[in-house]
Amino acid sequence: MPICSECRQAVNRIYRLHPFAVPKNLGRGLWLNADCQCRIAERRALRERLERVAVKPALNLPMPPALRNHSFENFVVKDFNREAYTVCLKFAANFAKITDGKGVLICGKAGRGKTHLACAVLNSLKDRHTIGFAHVPTLLELLRRGEGDIQQLIAVDLLALDDLGSERESDWALEKLLVIVDGRLNQYKPTIYTTNFNIDELELRLGSRLASRVLYNSHDTAVLGPDWREIKYRGHGAFA
C-alpha cells in the first residue's frame, strides 16, 4: 500500500473498471489513490478560504447558442448509446436529491453525442437551478487573458466542463482546473465532464491528483456508436 510522503499515512487504493472496451493489455480497470489526511486537510482549508471569499450572486453562465436546443427529446437513442442516455436522464431527474457532489463523466470518441447529453442535462435544469457550461480549452485561454471567472464556475449549481483532457498540457492549466474541481467538490456541487479519452488516457493527461478527483467523484459512462457529425455532414441524418 503506498505511503504519502508528507503525512506518512497509508493511501487507500480504489479499483475502477473501464467504462468501455479497451485493449486487453490495459486490463479490466485501474487502481486510483484516495486522498490521505494531508490532502483532506488541504481541501478543508481551501473550503474555508472559499467560504470567506465574497462570491458574486450565482447566475447562469451563458451557454453557446448552438447548444441551447440540445435536449433529451431530440437526442437519437440507439442500443449503443442507451446506457449513457439513461445515466444522464436519471442524473437530471434526481439532481435535487444529490448531496455528495457526485457528477457524471461522459467518455467517448468525437461526434458521439457527449456534449449533446451534457447540455440536455443543463437545459432540463436551467429553470430551477443555476447552470454553467465551459469548453475547457477555451476556458483556459480566457483565464490566461484574465477574462474568466473561476468563482462563478465554482458557484453555479451544475457545471459542465466539455472536452476535458483536450487542453494544452501544462502545470498552469492543471492547477487552474484543480482549483475549479476542488472548489466545487468542497461545496458538494456536481460537475458533468465530457472527454474523448478513456480512463487510462485521461489519468495520463490530467495527472493523478486531478484525475482521482474527477474519477472518484463521478458516475462514469461511455457514448458509443458512429460519428454523428459525419453522418449529418453526409446528409444521412440530423444530429448535433
Secondary structure, DSSP 8 states (H G I E B T S, - for coil): --B-TTT--B--EEEEE-SS---GGG-SEEEEE---HHHHHHHHHHHHHHHHS-----------GGGTT--STTS---TTTHHHHHHHHHHHHTGGG--S--EEEEE--TTSSHHHHHHHHHHHHTTTS-EEEEEHHHHHHHHHTT---HHHHHHSSEEEEETTT-S---HHHHHHHHHHHHHHHHTT--EEEEESS-HHHHHHHH-HHHHHHHHHTEEEEE--S--HHHHHHHTS----
